[in-house]
Amino acid sequence: MSMNRAQFKFNLDSKSILGEQWHSMYSTRETVKFDKAHFETAMMNVIREPNINSSAILRADILQEVLCDSNGNKRTLKKCQDKELEISDPEAKKLGVDDFDVRFPPINPELDLYCSTEIVRRIIPRNPYKDAIMNQTCLILNGLKDESTSLVIYIPHTQEGDECPFYIPHVKAVAIFLHDKTLSVHYISFKNNTEQLRNESERVVRTAWRLLETAHKHSMGVMQGYQKRVRHDLVVNKVDFQDRYIALKKKYSTHLVDNWQESTDPRKHVFEDIAIAAFLIALWTKMHGPNFREKMQFRDLGCGNGILCYILLSEGIKGLGIDARHRKSWSSFPPEIQACLKEQIIIPSILVRPHPEVKKRLPHLEHNGGIFPVKVAHEVIAPATVVYTSEDLLSSPKVNVTEFPENTFIIGNHSDELTCWIPLLGFPFMVIPCCSHNFSGQRVRFNVRKSVKSSNSTVGNSTYAGLVDHVTCIANRVGWKVDQEMLRIPSTRNAAVIGCENDQLKNFPTQEVYDVIMEDGGPNGWIQNSMALMKRNPRNH
């Protein structure tokens, strides 16, 4: 439930109930419906997820957390070790990061409050080379007599002369106060900006209104039982991913955006692929340890503009990108990167190799004897039909039959027609579905399984939800232990289906693989449609 300005009252001419040093900024005109428990639950979530209040913030790392009772007894929930407190990037801007002492502002003693929670957090901005990383005290105070009162205070570990990060108001302290069923925001200002607090057009004042709106909205959400539909960071550690993202963005983003060759928006594609690269590196580190580069390689099927391959290869990871059509961007990469980008169509080997049972009886047989007529349009003469055999396709340099080294990890980043095929190829994989196609390459719509909808109320029935569920079902059926992650990328098509473990890999393709393909309509037309891809213009996602 969001609120408009008419529901808030600008209070600067009124004295703050918190004490003489405080300035009352805004308060609700009407009594609020939520209670202290709803408010504190919401505000604790905002303390842990400060990006709720500012898109310039990436996350907060909790450095220490202490619970206190009304008698002054304390219980430490978390206290970081010295190594955890270090900031590894020497070029990142820093402000107060060596100050770990909890700060306490003056509070009107007549309110009879005690501190129930003491937190020191470190705010990590999205761009730490522009906005400083900063430590901040967060306090929750409760009333000794009035149990419905709750006060949340933020105190940045800064001084008056410091350059204030963009993502916080330039004041000594911020308080959000629930008292007598009224919600209000209060500031302690620095001496040099008191006059700014009288002007509602000033950013520091507008921020107070926004803080009050967020606190009210999220408290109401808790009261109404709101649950997030999307949960992130289920597969890899958020801090590992975000730190890698910051480092890769600093290293590659400017060059890639400035040298963009395609007609699409570089900001979407570049930052999306940087985020996917950061996620993959975190995933591979989790799978194989820090020396993963020595243990695996990748194949990016349907690699498109090649940006993801460029980043991964530049990070010293072995691999190839494969796409049906050469892209403009490829020519802008260094020769050693271009050598790893292959213009080939993908025809899974299961379509041209003999069935495993046939191979057992006839071990000399290398292909299944298939014949595939393909219509070819010509600018001058009439359309003709070219007949390919499975033997032709196996030997063609323009065809890739997905027979990769055992230590291969397959990437399908919005790989369209290949999406459903990737879990069937017999290699660990991560696929990010985009458009729905069946095994023949035709556009279809998949529906979310009834069993999934009944067991998870947050799953919708959109075309995209149906595709993600279908890929997950395929992967499960052929033995993959499947994980799902909603990637932190600038795309609505951001669900990753990940398969890293499968006890049947040595037996691929199993009979279950053949059964899945046939039950889904079969592969008839895949080879013909794949050969036609070489003549079409590339899609942009």
C-alpha positions as CSV (number, residue, x, y, z in Angstrom):
1,M,0.0,0.0,0.0
2,S,1.7,3.2,-1.2
3,M,0.8,6.6,0.1
4,N,0.6,10.0,-1.6
5,R,1.9,13.3,-0.1
6,A,-1.5,14.3,1.1
7,Q,-1.4,11.5,3.6
8,F,1.9,12.8,5.1
9,K,2.4,16.0,7.1
10,F,5.5,18.2,6.7
11,N,6.4,18.9,10.4
12,L,9.5,21.1,10.3
13,D,8.0,23.9,12.3
14,S,7.0,21.4,15.0
15,K,9.4,20.4,17.7
16,S,10.6,16.8,17.6
17,I,9.4,14.5,20.4
18,L,12.8,12.8,20.2
19,G,14.7,15.8,21.7
20,E,16.1,19.2,21.1
21,Q,18.7,18.1,18.5
22,W,16.2,16.4,16.4
23,H,14.1,17.9,13.5
24,S,10.6,16.5,12.9
25,M,10.3,16.0,9.1
26,Y,7.2,14.1,8.2
27,S,4.4,12.2,10.0
28,T,1.3,10.3,8.9
29,R,-1.9,12.4,9.2
30,E,-4.0,9.4,10.2
31,T,-3.3,6.7,12.7
32,V,-1.6,3.6,11.1
33,K,-3.2,0.2,11.0
34,F,-0.2,-1.9,11.7
35,D,1.4,-2.5,15.1
36,K,4.9,-2.6,16.5
37,A,5.6,-6.2,15.5
38,H,4.7,-5.5,11.8
39,F,6.8,-2.4,11.9
40,E,9.9,-4.0,13.4
41,T,9.7,-7.0,11.0
42,A,9.6,-4.6,8.0
43,M,12.3,-2.4,9.3
44,M,14.7,-5.2,10.1
45,N,14.2,-6.4,6.5
46,V,15.1,-2.9,5.3
47,I,18.2,-2.8,7.5
48,R,19.4,-6.1,5.9
49,E,18.3,-5.1,2.4
50,P,19.0,-1.3,2.1
51,N,18.6,-1.5,-1.7
52,I,14.9,-1.3,-0.9
53,N,15.4,2.4,-0.1
54,S,18.0,3.2,-2.8
55,S,18.8,1.7,-6.2
56,A,22.3,3.0,-5.8
57,I,22.9,0.4,-3.0
58,L,23.9,-3.1,-3.9
59,R,23.7,-4.7,-0.4
60,A,24.6,-4.4,3.3
61,D,27.0,-6.7,5.1
62,I,26.2,-7.1,8.8
63,L,29.4,-6.6,10.7
64,Q,28.0,-7.1,14.2
65,E,24.6,-7.6,15.7
66,V,23.7,-7.5,19.4
67,L,20.4,-8.1,21.1
68,C,19.7,-6.3,24.4
69,D,17.0,-6.6,27.1
70,S,15.5,-3.9,29.3
71,N,18.0,-4.7,32.0
72,G,21.0,-4.0,29.8
73,N,22.0,-7.7,29.3
74,K,23.4,-8.2,25.8
75,R,23.7,-11.3,23.5
76,T,25.9,-11.1,20.5
77,L,24.4,-12.7,17.4
78,K,27.2,-11.9,15.0
79,K,30.7,-10.3,15.1
80,C,32.9,-10.4,12.0
81,Q,36.5,-11.5,12.2
82,D,39.2,-9.1,11.1
83,K,39.7,-10.8,7.7
84,E,35.9,-10.4,6.9
85,L,36.2,-6.7,7.6
86,E,38.9,-6.1,5.0
87,I,37.9,-4.4,1.7
88,S,40.1,-6.1,-1.0
89,D,39.7,-3.5,-3.8
90,P,42.2,-0.6,-3.0
91,E,40.5,1.6,-5.6
92,A,37.1,1.5,-4.0
93,K,36.0,4.7,-2.2
94,K,35.7,4.2,1.6
95,L,34.2,6.2,4.4
96,G,34.3,5.2,8.1
97,V,35.0,1.6,7.3
98,D,37.5,1.3,10.2
99,D,34.9,2.5,12.7
100,F,33.1,-0.4,14.2
101,D,31.8,1.2,17.4
102,V,28.1,1.5,17.8
103,R,26.9,5.1,17.9
104,F,24.1,6.4,20.1
105,P,22.3,9.7,19.5
106,P,20.7,11.8,22.3
107,I,17.1,10.7,22.9
108,N,14.5,12.4,25.0
109,P,14.6,10.6,28.4
110,E,10.9,11.2,29.0
111,L,10.2,8.7,26.2
112,D,11.6,6.0,28.5
113,L,13.2,3.9,25.7
114,Y,15.8,1.2,25.8
115,C,17.9,-0.2,23.0
116,S,16.8,-3.8,22.0
117,T,19.0,-4.2,18.9
118,E,22.4,-2.8,18.0
119,I,23.7,-3.4,14.4
120,V,26.7,-2.1,12.6
121,R,26.3,-2.7,8.8
122,R,28.6,-1.9,5.9
123,I,26.7,-0.5,2.9
124,I,28.1,-1.6,-0.5
125,P,27.0,0.7,-3.3
126,R,26.5,-0.6,-6.9
127,N,29.4,1.6,-8.0
128,P,32.0,1.8,-5.2
129,Y,34.3,3.8,-7.4
130,K,31.7,6.6,-7.4
131,D,29.9,6.3,-4.1
132,A,31.9,5.3,-1.0
133,I,31.5,2.1,0.9
134,M,30.4,3.1,4.4
135,N,29.8,1.7,7.9
136,Q,26.5,2.6,9.6
137,T,24.9,2.0,13.0
138,C,21.3,0.8,13.0
139,L,19.4,0.8,16.4
140,I,16.0,-0.5,17.4
141,L,14.6,1.0,20.6
142,N,11.5,0.0,22.5
143,G,9.4,1.5,25.2
144,L,9.9,0.3,28.8
145,K,6.3,1.3,29.6
146,D,4.6,1.8,26.3
147,E,5.1,-1.6,24.5
148,S,3.5,-0.3,21.3
149,T,6.4,2.2,20.7
150,S,9.3,1.4,18.5
151,L,12.1,3.6,17.2
152,V,14.6,2.8,14.4
153,I,17.7,4.9,14.0
154,Y,20.4,5.1,11.3
155,I,23.7,6.8,12.1
156,P,26.3,6.9,9.4
157,H,29.9,6.7,10.5
158,T,30.8,10.0,9.0
159,Q,31.8,13.5,10.0
160,E,30.4,16.8,9.1
161,G,33.1,17.6,6.5
162,D,33.0,14.2,4.8
163,E,31.7,13.8,1.3
164,C,28.2,12.3,1.8
165,P,27.5,9.2,-0.4
166,F,24.6,9.8,-2.8
167,Y,22.6,6.9,-1.4
168,I,22.0,8.4,2.1
169,P,20.7,11.8,3.3
170,H,23.5,14.1,4.4
171,V,22.5,14.2,8.1
172,K,24.0,13.0,11.4
173,A,21.1,10.6,12.1
174,V,17.8,9.4,10.8
175,A,15.0,8.2,13.0
176,I,11.7,6.4,12.0
177,F,9.4,6.5,15.0
178,L,6.2,4.5,15.6
179,H,4.4,6.1,18.6
180,D,0.7,6.5,19.5
181,K,-0.2,4.8,16.2
182,T,1.6,7.6,14.3
183,L,4.6,7.0,12.0
184,S,7.1,9.8,11.7
185,V,10.6,10.6,10.4
186,H,13.2,12.8,12.2
187,Y,16.7,14.1,11.4
188,I,19.7,15.3,13.4
189,S,21.3,17.7,10.9
190,F,24.8,18.8,10.5
191,K,25.3,22.5,11.3
192,N,25.8,23.6,7.7
193,N,22.6,22.1,6.3
194,T,19.9,23.0,8.9
195,E,18.3,25.5,6.5
196,Q,18.0,22.9,3.8
197,L,15.6,21.0,6.0
198,R,13.0,23.8,5.7
199,N,12.7,23.4,1.9
200,E,10.6,20.5,0.6
201,S,12.3,20.7,-2.8
202,E,15.7,19.8,-1.3
203,R,16.8,16.2,-1.9
204,V,17.5,15.6,1.8
205,V,13.8,16.5,2.6
206,R,12.4,14.5,-0.3
207,T,14.4,11.5,1.0
208,A,12.7,11.8,4.4
209,W,9.3,11.6,2.7
210,R,10.5,8.5,0.7
211,L,11.8,6.8,3.9
212,L,8.4,7.3,5.6
213,E,6.6,6.0,2.6
214,T,8.8,2.9,2.4
215,A,8.4,2.2,6.2
216,H,4.6,2.5,5.9
217,K,4.3,0.4,2.8
218,H,6.4,-2.4,4.0
219,S,4.8,-2.5,7.5
220,M,1.4,-2.7,5.9
221,G,2.8,-5.5,3.7
222,V,3.9,-7.5,6.7
223,M,0.5,-7.0,8.4
224,Q,-1.3,-8.2,5.2
225,G,0.9,-11.3,5.0
226,Y,2.8,-10.3,1.8
227,Q,5.3,-12.8,0.6
228,K,8.0,-12.2,-2.0
229,R,7.2,-14.1,-5.2
230,V,10.9,-14.2,-6.3
231,R,13.7,-15.3,-4.1
232,H,17.3,-14.8,-5.2
233,D,20.7,-16.2,-4.1
234,L,19.5,-19.8,-3.7
235,V,22.4,-21.4,-5.6
236,V,25.4,-19.2,-5.0
237,N,26.4,-16.9,-2.2
238,K,25.1,-13.4,-2.8
239,V,28.3,-11.7,-1.6
240,D,30.5,-13.8,-3.8
241,F,28.3,-13.1,-6.9
242,Q,28.0,-9.3,-6.2
243,D,31.7,-8.8,-5.5
244,R,32.6,-10.6,-8.7
245,Y,30.0,-8.6,-10.6
246,I,31.5,-5.3,-9.3
247,A,35.0,-6.4,-10.4
248,L,33.9,-7.6,-13.8
249,K,31.8,-4.5,-14.5
250,K,34.8,-2.3,-13.6
251,K,37.1,-4.4,-15.9
252,Y,34.9,-4.8,-19.0
253,S,31.8,-2.6,-19.1
254,T,33.2,0.7,-20.4
255,H,35.2,-1.0,-23.2
256,L,32.3,-3.2,-24.3
257,V,29.7,-0.3,-24.3
258,D,32.0,2.1,-26.1
259,N,32.9,-0.5,-28.8
260,W,29.4,-1.9,-29.3
261,Q,28.8,-3.2,-32.8
262,E,25.2,-4.4,-32.7
263,S,22.0,-2.3,-33.3
264,T,20.6,-3.2,-29.9
265,D,21.0,-1.3,-26.6
266,P,24.5,-2.1,-25.3
267,R,23.7,-1.3,-21.7
268,K,21.2,-4.1,-21.4
269,H,23.3,-6.7,-23.1
270,V,26.6,-5.8,-21.6
271,F,25.5,-5.6,-18.0
272,E,23.3,-8.6,-18.4
273,D,26.2,-10.8,-19.7
274,I,28.6,-9.4,-17.0
275,A,26.1,-10.5,-14.4
276,I,25.7,-13.9,-16.0
277,A,29.5,-14.3,-16.1
278,A,29.8,-13.4,-12.5
279,F,27.1,-16.0,-11.6
280,L,28.8,-18.7,-13.6
281,I,32.2,-18.1,-12.1
282,A,30.7,-18.2,-8.6
283,L,28.9,-21.4,-9.6
284,W,31.9,-23.1,-11.0
285,T,34.0,-22.1,-8.0
286,K,31.3,-23.7,-5.8
287,M,31.4,-26.9,-8.0
288,H,35.1,-27.3,-8.5
289,G,36.9,-25.0,-6.0
290,P,39.1,-22.0,-6.7
291,N,41.1,-23.9,-9.3
292,F,38.0,-24.7,-11.5
293,R,39.8,-23.4,-14.6
294,E,42.0,-26.5,-14.5
295,K,39.0,-28.8,-14.2
296,M,36.4,-27.7,-16.7
297,Q,35.6,-25.9,-19.9
298,F,32.4,-24.4,-21.3
299,R,30.4,-24.4,-24.5
300,D,28.0,-21.5,-25.0
301,L,25.4,-22.8,-27.4
302,G,23.6,-20.0,-29.3
303,C,26.3,-17.5,-28.1
304,G,24.8,-14.6,-30.1
305,N,27.0,-11.5,-29.9
306,G,29.7,-13.4,-28.0
307,I,29.9,-10.9,-25.1
308,L,29.5,-13.6,-22.5
309,C,32.2,-15.8,-24.2
310,Y,34.5,-12.8,-24.4
311,I,34.3,-12.2,-20.7
312,L,34.7,-15.8,-19.7
313,L,37.6,-16.4,-22.1
314,S,39.3,-13.2,-21.0
315,E,39.0,-14.4,-17.4
316,G,41.2,-17.4,-18.4
317,I,38.4,-20.0,-18.7
318,K,38.6,-22.4,-21.6
319,G,35.7,-22.7,-23.9
320,L,33.9,-22.1,-27.2
321,G,30.9,-20.1,-28.3
322,I,28.8,-21.6,-31.1
323,D,26.1,-19.9,-33.1
324,A,24.4,-20.4,-36.4
325,R,25.4,-16.9,-37.6
326,H,28.5,-14.8,-37.3
327,R,27.8,-11.5,-35.5
328,K,29.3,-8.1,-36.0
329,S,30.7,-8.0,-32.5
330,W,32.9,-11.0,-33.1
331,S,35.2,-9.1,-35.4
332,S,35.8,-6.5,-32.7
333,F,37.3,-9.1,-30.3
334,P,41.0,-10.0,-30.2
335,P,42.1,-12.8,-32.5
336,E,42.4,-15.3,-29.7
337,I,38.8,-14.7,-28.7
338,Q,37.6,-14.8,-32.3
339,A,39.2,-18.2,-32.7
340,C,36.9,-19.5,-30.0
341,L,33.7,-18.4,-31.6
342,K,32.4,-20.9,-34.1
343,E,29.7,-20.3,-36.8
344,Q,28.0,-23.7,-36.8
345,I,24.5,-25.1,-36.5
346,I,23.7,-27.4,-33.6
347,I,22.4,-30.9,-34.4
348,P,22.4,-33.1,-31.3
349,S,24.3,-36.3,-31.9
350,I,21.2,-38.3,-30.9
351,L,19.6,-37.3,-34.3
352,V,22.5,-38.7,-36.4
353,R,24.2,-41.4,-34.3
354,P,22.8,-44.9,-34.0
355,H,20.7,-45.8,-30.9
356,P,22.9,-47.2,-28.1
357,E,21.3,-50.6,-28.4
358,V,22.1,-50.7,-32.1
359,K,25.6,-49.6,-31.4
360,K,26.1,-52.5,-29.0
361,R,25.2,-55.0,-31.7
362,L,27.0,-53.1,-34.6
363,P,29.9,-51.3,-32.9
364,H,31.4,-50.3,-36.3
365,L,28.3,-48.2,-37.1
366,E,29.0,-44.5,-36.8
367,H,25.8,-43.0,-38.1
368,N,22.1,-43.9,-38.2
369,G,21.6,-43.7,-41.9
370,G,19.2,-40.8,-41.7
371,I,18.2,-38.8,-44.8
372,F,17.1,-35.2,-44.5
373,P,15.8,-33.2,-47.4
374,V,16.2,-29.4,-47.0
375,K,14.6,-26.8,-49.3
376,V,17.0,-24.1,-50.3
377,A,15.9,-20.8,-51.7
378,H,18.0,-19.1,-54.4
379,E,18.0,-15.5,-55.6
380,V,18.2,-16.4,-59.3
381,I,17.1,-19.9,-59.9
382,A,14.0,-21.7,-58.6
383,P,14.1,-23.2,-55.0
384,A,15.8,-26.5,-54.8
385,T,15.9,-29.4,-52.4
386,V,19.3,-30.6,-51.0
387,V,19.4,-34.0,-49.4
388,Y,21.7,-34.4,-46.4
389,T,22.6,-37.7,-44.8
390,S,23.5,-38.2,-41.2
391,E,27.0,-39.1,-42.5
392,D,27.2,-35.7,-44.3
393,L,26.2,-33.8,-41.2
394,L,28.7,-35.6,-39.0
395,S,31.5,-34.7,-41.3
396,S,30.4,-31.1,-42.0
397,P,32.5,-28.3,-40.5
398,K,29.3,-26.2,-40.5
399,V,27.6,-28.6,-38.1
400,N,28.3,-29.2,-34.4
401,V,26.9,-32.5,-33.1
402,T,27.5,-31.6,-29.4
403,E,30.1,-34.3,-28.7
404,F,32.2,-32.4,-26.3
405,P,35.0,-33.4,-23.7
406,E,33.7,-34.9,-20.5
407,N,34.6,-31.9,-18.4
408,T,32.3,-29.6,-20.5
409,F,29.7,-27.3,-18.9
410,I,27.0,-26.1,-21.3
411,I,25.6,-22.6,-21.3
412,G,22.2,-21.8,-22.9
413,N,21.7,-18.0,-22.5
414,H,18.4,-17.2,-24.2
415,S,19.2,-20.0,-26.6
416,D,15.6,-20.3,-28.0
417,E,15.3,-23.5,-30.1
418,L,18.1,-25.1,-28.1
419,T,16.6,-24.5,-24.7
420,C,14.7,-27.9,-24.3
421,W,17.6,-29.8,-25.9
422,I,20.3,-28.7,-23.5
423,P,19.4,-30.9,-20.5
424,L,19.5,-33.9,-22.9
425,L,23.0,-33.5,-24.2
426,G,24.7,-35.3,-21.3
427,F,26.7,-32.5,-19.7
428,P,26.2,-30.2,-16.7
429,F,24.4,-27.1,-17.8
430,M,22.8,-23.8,-17.0
431,V,20.0,-22.7,-19.4
432,I,18.2,-19.4,-19.2
433,P,14.9,-19.9,-21.1
434,C,13.5,-17.2,-23.3
435,C,11.2,-18.3,-26.2
436,S,9.3,-21.6,-26.2
437,H,10.2,-24.2,-28.9
438,N,9.7,-27.9,-29.0
439,F,12.2,-30.5,-30.2
440,S,11.4,-29.8,-33.9
441,G,12.2,-26.1,-33.5
442,Q,8.6,-25.0,-33.7
443,R,7.1,-22.3,-31.5
444,V,4.8,-23.8,-28.9
445,R,3.3,-22.9,-25.5
446,F,3.9,-25.1,-22.5
447,N,1.6,-24.9,-19.4
448,V,2.8,-25.1,-15.8
449,R,2.1,-28.6,-14.4
450,K,-0.9,-28.8,-12.1
451,S,1.3,-30.5,-9.4
452,V,3.7,-27.5,-9.4
453,K,0.9,-24.9,-9.2
454,S,-0.8,-26.8,-6.3
455,S,2.5,-27.1,-4.3
456,N,3.7,-23.5,-4.9
457,S,1.2,-20.7,-4.9
458,T,3.7,-18.2,-6.1
459,V,4.1,-19.9,-9.5
460,G,2.0,-18.2,-12.2
461,N,0.7,-19.6,-15.5
462,S,2.4,-17.3,-17.9
463,T,4.0,-18.5,-21.1
464,Y,7.4,-18.0,-19.5
465,A,6.5,-19.8,-16.3
466,G,5.3,-22.7,-18.5
467,L,8.6,-22.9,-20.4
468,V,10.7,-22.8,-17.3
469,D,8.7,-25.5,-15.7
470,H,8.9,-27.6,-18.9
471,V,12.7,-27.4,-19.1
472,T,12.8,-28.3,-15.4
473,C,10.5,-31.3,-16.0
474,I,12.7,-32.5,-18.9
475,A,15.9,-32.2,-16.8
476,N,14.3,-34.1,-13.9
477,R,13.1,-36.9,-16.1
478,V,16.5,-37.7,-17.5
479,G,18.1,-37.7,-14.0
480,W,19.4,-34.2,-13.3
481,K,19.2,-32.8,-9.8
482,V,17.8,-29.4,-10.8
483,D,18.3,-26.0,-9.1
484,Q,16.6,-22.8,-10.1
485,E,17.8,-19.3,-9.6
486,M,16.2,-16.0,-10.5
487,L,19.3,-14.2,-11.8
488,R,20.0,-10.6,-10.9
489,I,20.0,-9.4,-14.5
490,P,18.2,-6.6,-16.4
491,S,15.8,-9.0,-18.1
492,T,12.3,-10.3,-17.3
493,R,13.5,-13.6,-18.8
494,N,15.9,-14.2,-15.8
495,A,15.1,-17.8,-14.6
496,A,18.1,-20.1,-14.7
497,V,17.6,-23.8,-14.7
498,I,20.8,-25.5,-13.5
499,G,21.8,-29.2,-13.6
500,C,25.1,-30.1,-12.1
501,E,24.6,-33.7,-10.8
502,N,23.3,-36.7,-12.7
503,D,24.1,-40.3,-11.9
504,Q,23.3,-41.4,-15.4
505,L,25.8,-39.3,-17.3
506,K,28.0,-42.2,-18.3
507,N,25.0,-43.9,-19.9
508,F,23.8,-40.9,-22.0
509,P,21.8,-40.9,-24.1
510,T,19.5,-43.1,-22.0
511,Q,16.3,-44.5,-23.2
512,E,14.5,-41.9,-21.1
513,V,16.1,-39.2,-23.3
514,Y,14.6,-40.8,-26.4
515,D,11.2,-41.2,-24.7
516,V,11.2,-37.5,-23.6
517,I,11.8,-36.4,-27.1
518,M,9.1,-38.6,-28.7
519,E,6.5,-37.7,-26.0
520,D,7.1,-34.0,-26.7
521,G,6.3,-34.4,-30.4
522,G,9.5,-35.8,-31.8
523,P,12.4,-34.1,-33.6
524,N,11.1,-34.2,-37.1
525,G,12.0,-30.9,-38.8
526,W,14.8,-30.0,-36.4
527,I,17.5,-30.5,-38.9
528,Q,15.7,-28.8,-41.7
529,N,14.8,-25.8,-39.4
530,S,18.4,-25.7,-38.1
531,M,19.9,-25.6,-41.6
532,A,17.5,-22.7,-42.4
533,L,18.8,-20.7,-39.4
534,M,22.0,-20.0,-41.3
535,K,20.0,-17.9,-43.8
536,R,17.9,-15.9,-41.3
537,N,18.8,-12.6,-39.6
538,P,19.8,-13.0,-36.0
539,R,17.3,-12.4,-33.3
540,N,17.8,-9.8,-30.6
541,H,16.8,-10.4,-27.0
